[in-house]
Amino acid sequence: MLKLRYYCQGGGNTQIIRLLQEMKDKKNISYEIMDLSNNEREKQVYETDFKPRAKILKRRTGKSIYKELRGKRSHRYYISLPGTIAIIKNGQVEWWTYTIDEMIYLLNQALSQGQNFLEKLCT
């Protein structure tokens, strides 16, 4: 089973949510929105969904989760998952991106090419 998960705070980006709904309506690709307004929840999601898959995700996306999703502020590490969209396959994060432009591109490609486009990203 393949679906998209949008990590956000509060309501999230309305354009992203509209595109996710359009994908569900037109391409039958499901999605879920995970509100990470609670910082403890954000750390838990990072530790369970992203960190164990770091090497696989870097190979697929070319981006290191350690550099992109973790930063250093005042000698302490912090995690920044809101504003990230991930492809979830069989309950595991298989691919991710985090800028608005990249998410819009991803969703528009999936709208035009369907689930095959998302499947290719996960290989």
Secondary structure, 3 states (H helix, E strand, C coil): CEEEEEEECCCCCHHHHHHHHHHHHHHCCEEEEEECCCHHHHHHHHHHHHHHHHHHHHHHHCCCHHHHCEEEECCEEEECCCCEEEEEECCEEEEEECCHHHHHHHHHHHHHHCHHHHHHHCC
